[in-house]
Amino acid sequence: MENSKIIENNSKAIILLQLVIPGSNNQAQLSIRGTGFIVLKDGTFITNAHVYKEIPENQRQYLSAQVIDRVEDAITYYKKVDIEVVRLDEENDIAVMKIKGKDNFIPVEKIGDSEKVREGDELLFMGYPLATELLAMGFGITMSANHCIVSSIKRRMQDKSLHFFMIDTHTNSGSSGSPLFSKSTGEVIGIVSGRISSRVQTDPANQSKFADIPANMGICRPINYLKKLIK
């Protein structure tokens, strides 16, 4: 399936998770926490458990989402929605959450079977990487897509089920929770979960000054975990 068709069919299901902490003089502190994707018309959506758990407990009340409201003259308009936690699966790093309200939301087009994933399969994932940085640079909310392949598959020793798989591209902050689509079928077969990087010393005179150097490796969770959670 063409990349453009996958994006067209699913972009309205991709949401941005944000933390907006009120401040003095009507000034709020904004940070983008990750990506999510809607799986049911009632607003049930999926992200990573760590996206939620890494927020201090006293700040979780300020977590909300931005969803696409409409597209006019090639300009995308967003609206803020309130959300709630339905279920957390910390072992597999998956969070089931829900948009509050009764709107008829648009879910991702198709959910696939992650047990069919093979090394070398071509994939596409969509989300909001580096969204906080792009906002600070004046680019506004920016959804983007990345093309990659399955570079490695890891199975559990106990039952040989798919535990996680790796992709051959770096996943930036904000990508956590992005849906991973099969290029051949257009189905969601995984969830972007983590990144791998190396820490290198950038200032020999400062023993505590390090920088993260991204590796072309990202960790993804199988979509079959999700299907068990929302049954």
WOJONOR-V271593 format. One record per residue. RES is the residue in three letters. PHI is phi in radians with two decimals (none if undefined). PSI is psi as a letter, one per 40 degrees, with the letter a starting at -180 (999 if undefined). Layout:
res=RES phi=PHI psi=PSI
res=RES phi=PHI psi=PSI
//
This chain:
res=MET phi=none psi=i
res=GLU phi=-1.17 psi=i
res=ASN phi=-0.96 psi=d
res=SER phi=-1.07 psi=d
res=LYS phi=-1.27 psi=d
res=ILE phi=-1.07 psi=d
res=ILE phi=-1.09 psi=d
res=GLU phi=-1.06 psi=d
res=ASN phi=-1.31 psi=e
res=ASN phi=-2.22 psi=e
res=SER phi=-1.05 psi=d
res=LYS phi=-1.27 psi=e
res=ALA phi=-1.59 psi=e
res=ILE phi=-1.54 psi=h
res=ILE phi=-2.15 psi=i
res=LEU phi=-1.89 psi=h
res=LEU phi=-1.75 psi=h
res=GLN phi=-2.31 psi=i
res=LEU phi=-2.03 psi=h
res=VAL phi=-2.06 psi=h
res=ILE phi=-1.71 psi=h
res=PRO phi=-1.05 psi=i
res=GLY phi=-2.31 psi=a
res=SER phi=-1.35 psi=i
res=ASN phi=0.99 psi=f
res=ASN phi=1.04 psi=f
res=GLN phi=-1.73 psi=h
res=ALA phi=-1.98 psi=i
res=GLN phi=-1.65 psi=h
res=LEU phi=-1.94 psi=h
res=SER phi=-2.49 psi=i
res=ILE phi=-1.57 psi=h
res=ARG phi=-1.70 psi=d
res=GLY phi=2.89 psi=a
res=THR phi=-2.07 psi=i
res=GLY phi=-2.48 psi=i
res=PHE phi=-2.53 psi=h
res=ILE phi=-1.34 psi=h
res=VAL phi=-2.05 psi=e
res=LEU phi=-2.34 psi=i
res=LYS phi=-1.14 psi=d
res=ASP phi=-1.38 psi=e
res=GLY phi=1.70 psi=e
res=THR phi=-1.13 psi=h
res=PHE phi=-2.41 psi=i
res=ILE phi=-2.11 psi=i
res=THR phi=-2.56 psi=a
res=ASN phi=-1.53 psi=i
res=ALA phi=-1.08 psi=d
res=HIS phi=-1.20 psi=d
res=VAL phi=-1.03 psi=d
res=TYR phi=-1.41 psi=d
res=LYS phi=-1.18 psi=d
res=GLU phi=-1.33 psi=e
res=ILE phi=-1.47 psi=h
res=PRO phi=-0.96 psi=i
res=GLU phi=-0.98 psi=d
res=ASN phi=-1.31 psi=e
res=GLN phi=-1.94 psi=e
res=ARG phi=-1.12 psi=d
res=GLN phi=-1.14 psi=e
res=TYR phi=-1.68 psi=e
res=LEU phi=-1.35 psi=h
res=SER phi=-2.53 psi=a
res=ALA phi=-2.38 psi=i
res=GLN phi=-2.04 psi=h
res=VAL phi=-2.12 psi=i
res=ILE phi=-1.19 psi=h
res=ASP phi=-1.58 psi=d
res=ARG phi=-2.90 psi=i
res=VAL phi=-2.19 psi=h
res=GLU phi=-2.28 psi=h
res=ASP phi=0.91 psi=f
res=ALA phi=1.19 psi=e
res=ILE phi=-1.82 psi=h
res=THR phi=-1.65 psi=h
res=TYR phi=-1.91 psi=h
res=TYR phi=-1.97 psi=i
res=LYS phi=-2.35 psi=i
res=LYS phi=-1.44 psi=h
res=VAL phi=-2.31 psi=i
res=ASP phi=-1.48 psi=i
res=ILE phi=-2.36 psi=i
res=GLU phi=-2.50 psi=i
res=VAL phi=-1.49 psi=h
res=VAL phi=-1.76 psi=d
res=ARG phi=-2.80 psi=i
res=LEU phi=-2.05 psi=h
res=ASP phi=-2.09 psi=g
res=GLU phi=-1.20 psi=d
res=GLU phi=-1.05 psi=d
res=ASN phi=-1.83 psi=e
res=ASP phi=1.00 psi=f
res=ILE phi=-2.22 psi=h
res=ALA phi=-2.12 psi=h
res=VAL phi=-1.69 psi=h
res=MET phi=-2.27 psi=i
res=LYS phi=-2.52 psi=i
res=ILE phi=-1.40 psi=h
res=LYS phi=-1.28 psi=i
res=GLY phi=2.02 psi=a
res=LYS phi=-2.09 psi=e
res=ASP phi=-1.14 psi=i
res=ASN phi=-1.61 psi=g
res=PHE phi=-1.45 psi=i
res=ILE phi=-1.73 psi=h
res=PRO phi=-1.48 psi=i
res=VAL phi=-1.02 psi=i
res=GLU phi=-1.15 psi=d
res=LYS phi=-2.54 psi=h
res=ILE phi=-1.83 psi=h
res=GLY phi=-1.75 psi=a
res=ASP phi=-2.08 psi=h
res=SER phi=-1.21 psi=e
res=GLU phi=-1.19 psi=e
res=LYS phi=-1.55 psi=e
res=VAL phi=-1.15 psi=h
res=ARG phi=-2.27 psi=i
res=GLU phi=-1.05 psi=h
res=GLY phi=1.71 psi=e
res=ASP phi=-1.05 psi=h
res=GLU phi=-1.49 psi=h
res=LEU phi=-2.34 psi=i
res=LEU phi=-2.47 psi=h
res=PHE phi=-2.18 psi=i
res=MET phi=-2.21 psi=h
res=GLY phi=-3.12 psi=a
res=TYR phi=-2.19 psi=g
res=PRO phi=-1.17 psi=i
res=LEU phi=0.92 psi=f
res=ALA phi=-1.14 psi=d
res=THR phi=-1.09 psi=d
res=GLU phi=-1.16 psi=d
res=LEU phi=-1.17 psi=d
res=LEU phi=-1.09 psi=d
res=ALA phi=-1.12 psi=d
res=MET phi=-1.49 psi=e
res=GLY phi=1.57 psi=e
res=PHE phi=-1.54 psi=e
res=GLY phi=1.28 psi=a
res=ILE phi=-1.19 psi=h
res=THR phi=-2.31 psi=h
res=MET phi=-1.44 psi=i
res=SER phi=-2.48 psi=i
res=ALA phi=-2.17 psi=i
res=ASN phi=-2.27 psi=h
res=HIS phi=-1.76 psi=i
res=CYS phi=-2.78 psi=a
res=ILE phi=-2.26 psi=i
res=VAL phi=-1.31 psi=h
res=SER phi=-1.69 psi=d
res=SER phi=-2.83 psi=i
res=ILE phi=-2.10 psi=h
res=LYS phi=-2.05 psi=h
res=ARG phi=-1.98 psi=i
res=ARG phi=-1.28 psi=i
res=MET phi=-1.18 psi=d
res=GLN phi=-1.15 psi=d
res=ASP phi=-2.22 psi=e
res=LYS phi=1.17 psi=e
res=SER phi=-1.27 psi=i
res=LEU phi=-1.19 psi=h
res=HIS phi=-1.56 psi=d
res=PHE phi=-2.80 psi=i
res=PHE phi=-2.42 psi=i
res=MET phi=-1.91 psi=i
res=ILE phi=-2.07 psi=i
res=ASP phi=-1.65 psi=f
res=THR phi=-2.58 psi=i
res=HIS phi=-1.35 psi=h
res=THR phi=-1.87 psi=h
res=ASN phi=-1.37 psi=i
res=SER phi=-1.04 psi=h
res=GLY phi=1.73 psi=e
res=SER phi=-1.39 psi=e
res=SER phi=-0.97 psi=h
res=GLY phi=1.67 psi=e
res=SER phi=-1.21 psi=h
res=PRO phi=-1.32 psi=i
res=LEU phi=-1.96 psi=h
res=PHE phi=-1.80 psi=i
res=SER phi=-1.30 psi=h
res=LYS phi=-1.19 psi=d
res=SER phi=-1.36 psi=d
res=THR phi=-2.01 psi=e
res=GLY phi=1.37 psi=e
res=GLU phi=-1.52 psi=i
res=VAL phi=-1.33 psi=h
res=ILE phi=-2.12 psi=e
res=GLY phi=-2.89 psi=i
res=ILE phi=-2.29 psi=h
res=VAL phi=-1.12 psi=h
res=SER phi=-2.13 psi=d
res=GLY phi=-2.84 psi=i
res=ARG phi=-2.24 psi=i
res=ILE phi=-2.11 psi=h
res=SER phi=-2.57 psi=i
res=SER phi=-1.95 psi=i
res=ARG phi=-1.74 psi=h
res=VAL phi=-2.13 psi=i
res=GLN phi=-1.33 psi=h
res=THR phi=-1.78 psi=e
res=ASP phi=-2.42 psi=h
res=PRO phi=-0.98 psi=d
res=ALA phi=-1.42 psi=e
res=ASN phi=-2.10 psi=h
res=GLN phi=-1.18 psi=e
res=SER phi=-1.86 psi=e
res=LYS phi=-1.71 psi=h
res=PHE phi=-2.28 psi=i
res=ALA phi=-2.30 psi=i
res=ASP phi=-1.51 psi=h
res=ILE phi=-1.81 psi=h
res=PRO phi=-1.15 psi=i
res=ALA phi=-1.80 psi=i
res=ASN phi=-1.41 psi=g
res=MET phi=-2.57 psi=h
res=GLY phi=-2.29 psi=i
res=ILE phi=-1.82 psi=h
res=CYS phi=-2.25 psi=i
res=ARG phi=-1.74 psi=i
res=PRO phi=-1.16 psi=i
res=ILE phi=-1.23 psi=e
res=ASN phi=-1.12 psi=d
res=TYR phi=-1.06 psi=d
res=LEU phi=-1.10 psi=d
res=LYS phi=-1.06 psi=d
res=LYS phi=-1.25 psi=d
res=LEU phi=-1.31 psi=d
res=ILE phi=-1.74 psi=e
res=LYS phi=-1.14 psi=999
//
